[in-house]
Amino acid sequence: MKVSREQAERNRREVVASAARLFREHGFDGIGLGEVMRAAGLTHGGFYKQFDSKEGLVREAMATALERSRAKWQQRIAASAGDPLPTFVEGYLSPAHRDNPADGCAFAALAAEAARRNDPQLREVFEEQTRHYLDMLCAMLDDQPATRNRDRALAMLSTVVGALLMSRLVVDPELSADFLRASAAAILRTD
């Protein structure tokens, strides 16, 4: 049975969304195409009608995940009253974000894995989104010269991603919470 162009596009979006979620939860190599397709409610055989390769799906899923995550943060920041920086930092470094990698930031979930892959195009996807995140953070730091704000944004992005990753890595719940708390306090310190 032939699928309409609209249905094929909906199917593609569902595969990309399912892949983005499953890759963040299990890693790129921790999930197979059959599992991605099942999660999307489709058969494995339909994959190659939509995508050339798993690597192509990985790139598209990561671009989508990072764009959606950034859009979510931008909405939260726009809705915040007053200084948007605490809204971002405290939301990013929250137990809820730590405990839900499948729905969280792809940087913390997959950046190290993406860096090890022999796929320059995937790294370009992460780099492009890194630049967008830095722009978003710089926009929250309009009190200093542009060079100082960029340096602060670089340090902040590195700190929140690293802190979230470390909080997920350790077993001790107190130590996990300490990574989140101490990192948020260091970023928001005004002295």
TORLOVEX-982308 format. One line per field, with one value per residue (C-alpha): x, y negated, z. Coordinates in Angstrom, 2 decimals, always signed. Layout:
% TORLOVEX-982308
east	(X_...)
north	(Y_...)
up	(Z_...)
//
This chain:
% TORLOVEX-982308
east	(+0.00_+1.39_+1.78_+0.85_+3.60_+2.13_+2.04_+5.62_+6.73_+4.86_+6.50_+9.94_+9.38_+8.27_+11.36_+13.64_+11.90_+12.05_+15.71_+16.60_+14.99_+16.43_+19.94_+20.00_+18.84_+20.98_+23.73_+24.22_+25.38_+23.13_+20.04_+19.35_+17.34_+14.66_+14.12_+13.94_+11.39_+9.29_+9.31_+8.04_+5.31_+6.79_+8.44_+12.19_+11.82_+10.57_+13.79_+15.65_+12.69_+13.24_+17.00_+20.23_+21.96_+21.93_+24.59_+22.24_+19.52_+21.94_+22.84_+19.23_+18.07_+20.81_+20.10_+16.43_+17.06_+19.46_+17.20_+14.14_+16.03_+17.34_+13.83_+12.51_+15.16_+14.45_+10.75_+11.54_+13.93_+11.40_+8.75_+11.01_+10.50_+13.64_+17.09_+16.78_+20.17_+18.94_+15.98_+18.35_+21.02_+18.66_+16.49_+19.42_+21.12_+17.97_+17.35_+14.53_+16.92_+19.56_+17.09_+15.62_+18.42_+16.06_+14.20_+17.17_+20.08_+21.92_+25.20_+25.29_+23.92_+26.00_+28.74_+31.57_+30.23_+29.82_+33.39_+34.69_+32.74_+34.49_+31.78_+32.81_+29.25_+27.90_+30.48_+29.42_+25.82_+26.98_+29.23_+26.44_+24.14_+26.95_+27.23_+23.46_+23.61_+26.53_+24.54_+21.58_+23.80_+25.56_+22.17_+21.58_+24.91_+24.47_+26.20_+29.80_+31.84_+31.12_+34.46_+33.92_+30.35_+31.52_+34.15_+31.54_+29.14_+31.85_+32.60_+28.91_+28.06_+31.06_+30.14_+26.45_+27.07_+29.96_+28.07_+25.01_+27.20_+29.06_+25.79_+24.58_+27.84_+28.15_+26.12_+26.01_+22.84_+24.41_+27.47_+25.22_+23.19_+26.41_+27.61_+24.37_+24.25_+27.90_+28.01_+24.84_+26.21_+29.53_+27.83_+25.36_+27.89_+28.12_+31.24)
north	(+0.00_-3.38_-5.95_-9.57_-12.17_-13.76_-10.42_-9.66_-13.01_-12.33_-8.89_-10.44_-12.99_-10.21_-8.13_-11.14_-11.99_-8.37_-8.09_-11.33_-10.09_-6.57_-7.74_-10.12_-7.31_-4.43_-5.98_-5.75_-2.14_-1.06_-1.04_+0.67_-0.50_+2.09_+0.65_-2.89_-1.87_+0.05_-3.00_-5.05_-2.47_-1.37_+1.70_+2.09_+2.54_-1.01_-2.55_-2.61_-4.24_-7.21_-7.28_-6.36_-5.07_-4.98_-7.72_-9.95_-9.31_-10.02_-13.41_-14.37_-13.16_-15.12_-18.31_-17.96_-17.15_-20.06_-22.53_-21.49_-21.63_-25.11_-26.27_-24.93_-26.87_-30.01_-29.74_-29.31_-32.24_-34.46_-33.57_-34.26_-37.39_-39.43_-37.93_-34.91_-33.42_-31.73_-30.28_-28.62_-27.52_-26.19_-24.44_-22.88_-21.80_-20.32_-16.79_-16.45_-17.16_-14.87_-12.02_-12.17_-11.94_-10.70_-14.01_-16.18_-17.89_-15.92_-17.65_-16.00_-12.71_-12.27_-14.87_-12.58_-9.77_-12.08_-13.32_-9.73_-8.88_-9.13_-11.42_-15.02_-15.84_-14.78_-16.94_-19.83_-19.35_-19.60_-22.57_-24.50_-23.98_-24.86_-28.23_-28.78_-27.92_-30.32_-33.07_-32.37_-32.56_-35.72_-37.37_-36.80_-38.46_-41.92_-43.68_-43.27_-43.82_-41.21_-39.41_-38.97_-37.78_-35.21_-33.89_-33.68_-31.89_-29.38_-28.69_-28.47_-26.02_-23.86_-23.98_-23.09_-20.26_-18.88_-19.18_-17.43_-14.66_-14.20_-14.23_-11.35_-9.46_-9.10_-6.65_-8.61_-10.79_-13.44_-13.77_-13.92_-16.75_-18.50_-18.66_-20.39_-22.74_-23.78_-24.37_-26.48_-28.52_-29.08_-30.31_-32.56_-34.01_-37.75_-38.53)
up	(+0.00_-1.03_+1.74_+1.03_+0.99_+4.14_+5.95_+4.86_+6.30_+9.57_+9.72_+9.15_+11.94_+14.28_+13.49_+14.08_+17.38_+18.56_+17.57_+19.34_+22.54_+22.38_+21.43_+24.42_+26.68_+25.33_+23.21_+19.47_+19.51_+22.38_+20.22_+16.91_+13.96_+14.64_+18.12_+16.74_+14.14_+16.70_+18.98_+16.03_+15.40_+12.07_+10.64_+10.28_+6.54_+6.14_+7.45_+4.16_+2.40_+4.70_+5.42_+3.64_+6.77_+10.54_+10.54_+8.56_+11.12_+13.97_+12.47_+11.83_+15.24_+17.01_+15.06_+15.93_+19.60_+20.07_+18.24_+20.24_+23.52_+22.73_+21.74_+25.04_+26.97_+24.97_+25.83_+29.52_+29.43_+27.64_+30.23_+33.20_+35.25_+35.73_+35.20_+32.86_+33.83_+37.05_+35.13_+32.67_+35.16_+37.83_+35.23_+33.44_+36.67_+38.19_+39.46_+36.91_+34.03_+35.54_+35.94_+32.42_+29.86_+27.14_+27.27_+28.20_+26.59_+23.90_+24.81_+28.24_+26.94_+23.80_+23.22_+24.36_+22.21_+19.21_+19.62_+19.38_+16.23_+12.91_+11.53_+10.91_+9.80_+13.20_+14.94_+12.69_+13.87_+17.49_+16.69_+14.96_+17.92_+20.34_+18.61_+18.95_+22.66_+23.13_+21.40_+23.69_+26.77_+25.56_+25.15_+28.86_+29.70_+28.26_+31.16_+29.95_+26.79_+24.07_+24.52_+28.26_+27.71_+25.15_+27.55_+30.32_+27.97_+26.99_+30.66_+31.57_+28.79_+29.68_+33.35_+33.03_+30.57_+32.63_+35.90_+34.50_+33.10_+36.41_+38.37_+36.19_+36.48_+40.24_+42.33_+45.60_+45.48_+47.73_+45.52_+42.46_+44.01_+45.07_+41.46_+40.46_+43.45_+43.46_+39.72_+39.77_+42.66_+40.88_+37.71_+39.51_+41.96_+41.45_+43.45)
//
